[in-house]
Amino acid sequence: MLEAIRNAKLGDDVFREDPTVNRLEKMAAQKMGKESALLVTSGTQGNLVSILTHTKRGDEVILEADSHTYNFETGGLSAIGGILAKPTRGRMGVLDPRDVEKAISPKGIHYAETTLVCIENTHNLAGGIVVSPHQIEAIWKVAKKHGLMVHMDGARIFNAAIALNVDAKDLTRHVDSVMFCLSKGLSCPIGSIVAGSQEFIEKARKWRKMLGGGMRQAGIVAAPGIIALEKMVDRLRDDHRNARVLAEKLAKTEGISVNLETVQTNIVIFDVSDLGVTSAEFVQKLSEHGVKSLPREETTIRMVTHRGIEREDIEYTMEAIDKVVNSIRKH
Ligand SMILES: Cc1ncc(COP(=O)(O)O)c(C=O)c1O
């Protein structure tokens, strides 16, 4: 990737003159089965640009209650877009089309107009859960029956595609727009992509500019993105295998519980409540062994496997976890 950055042909992307950006956007659109695509700085910017493009001030957007956009994107849709979020509880992060239908506000003078549904795939907080083409189509059908647009926060869409053994296009066929990240599992230092129709991307480009995402020689961001799409997708399988090994070992550790049903991709969430410690305390102790993890809720911890984490690292992590568990038990 560094070599690709060094050799990238550059131009001014605000004037659409950066050949490397243009090439990445074309590749990304093809991979997503959409007419057009746009390079954005981050997943957060990509989701916001997409939501702003689909809606107008005062509209309402249906989002899964634990979705990243609702919980962790600083409320950008309401702060910047004047949009009302309608958080709707899914099952393990997946919205039930019947609940989507119920969440649509009636037409009438008292109500915000519901115009968009967002689907997160894979679902981060639920533990990297995949949403299948069938589930997406069912949500799409309800949305279209009521004239709503559908956006997918596909930050980890390729993880979903690999886990389901389908093409990414099978996951985007029934959405109007999709955002995916070049960073995270695809290993780029920066960048995300928004894809959709030509008309959608034209409008999105202007929102991106307004949000400060119009970059000049952005080919230095796009060059590793091309490598990501060419070389980093298939290896996500290794991350999934490593996550599974880790989760199964964790499940056998006394004091730790894992819902193995949720371990479908590269995220493992486990609970340490039986050890009588908080997640923050556990994470701190583990970090003393050089293992990084993230406290989620009071007693749950999130671990992610990615490029550079090999099977030996999983073994090392398990040894470190055993040491931490034993030291907690002793006290
Ligand atoms: C599902 C999901 N969507 C969006 C984002 C936001 O991406 P970024 O951190 O690039 O803004 C994340 C980040 O973790 C995510 O997990």
The ligand as a Gaussian input file, in Angstrom:
#p B3LYP/6-31G(d) Opt

LIG

0 1
 C      -20.854000      -0.322000      11.440000
 C      -20.020000       0.910000      11.402000
 N      -20.414000       1.959000      10.660000
 C      -19.712000       3.083000      10.577000
 C      -18.517000       3.211000      11.257000
 C      -17.793000       4.511000      11.183000
 O      -16.588000       4.415000      10.502000
 P      -15.426000       5.485000      10.761000
 O      -14.807000       5.097000      12.059000
 O      -14.537000       5.293000       9.578000
 O      -16.057000       6.828000      10.802000
 C      -18.052000       2.160000      12.052000
 C      -16.820000       2.278000      12.813000
 O      -16.457000       1.451000      13.620000
 C      -18.829000       0.972000      12.136000
 O      -18.459000      -0.058000      12.886000

